Amino acid sequence: MGGKFLCGNNMTLADIFCFVWLMPCFQTVLDAGFRKGQKKMNVWAEAMCANDQVKKIFGNVQMCAKALKPACQAAAPKKEKKADKPKEEKKEKPAAPVKKLDNV
């Protein structure tokens, strides 16, 4: 990043595309603690949120202060009891080969 935006000091289509794609993340999981470590990304995101045209389309975008907790968590896998070894099935004898009839 050489400037305020992704491709310099002017907003481009790349900025708009990336912001629209990342906006739900900024609002839900990319909290202040994460953004603090990503200074350039934070400056870019704040510049995008402050832009009048972005505000006109998306309204006042509020970045989350604290990440949301997952609504449901995966249950721990249940330990399966070791089942007895399956009994070997008796193998059936292969059927006798079918003989071709010569001139019937």
N, C-alpha and C positions, 0 to 999 in steps of 0.2 A: 504494500500500500504506500503509494508515494504522496498521498494527500488525504483529504478529509473523507473521500469516498474510495471505492474499490479501484477505480481507474483514473485517479487524479483528484482535482478539486471540484469537478462537476459531476452531478448525479447522472448515471447512465442507466440503460436498461438492465445491466448486470446488477446494479444496486437494488433496483426495484424487484427484480426476480428473486434475488437472495433474501431481501427483507421480507417479502411476502411468504417465502418458504420458511423462514426462521421465526417469523412473528409469533406463531403459537408457542414455540419453544421459549422465546423471551417472556411470554406471558405466564408460563406454567412451570418450567423446570430450570431454565438458565437464570438462577437467582443472583443476587448481588454479590455473594461470595465468589461465585464462578466468574462473573463479569469483572470483578476486581483483578483477577489474575490475567485477564485478556483485555489489556488496556486499549489496544487499537480497535478491537472488535466493539468494545463498549463505546468508544468515541464515535465510531461509524453508526452504531445502532441508535445512539442518542441524537446524532445528526439527522438520521432518517426519521425518527419520531418527531423531531422539531420542525421538519419541513412542512410548509403550508399545504402543498399539494397532497402529501401523504395524509395529513390531518383531515383534509377535505374528503378523501376517499375512505379512510379507515377510522376516522375519529381520533380521539386522544388515546394513543396506545400506552397502556400502563405496563411497565416491566415488573415482574414479580420480585418481591423482596426476599421471599423464602419459597423454596421449591415445594410443589405439591407432593404429598405422599401417595403412593399407589393405592388405588381403591381396593384391590384384591391382591393377595399374594399367593404364589403357588404353594400348594401343600407339600410337605416333605414326603418323599416317596416312602411308601410302606415297605417294610421288610417282608419278603415272602418267606414262608416256611419252606425248608427244603423238603420237597415231596419225595416219596419213595421212588426209586428208579422204576420207570415204566417197564412192565413186563414185555418181553420180546414177543411179538406176535408170530404165530406159526406162519411160515412162508408156504404159500400154496404152490403146488407143483405146476409148472407151466403146462398149458394145454397141449395136447398132441398136435403136431403140425398137420395142417390140412393138405390132403393129397389132391393133386390136380387130376382131373379125369381127362384121359386122352380123348378120344372121339366118343362122345356120348350121343 
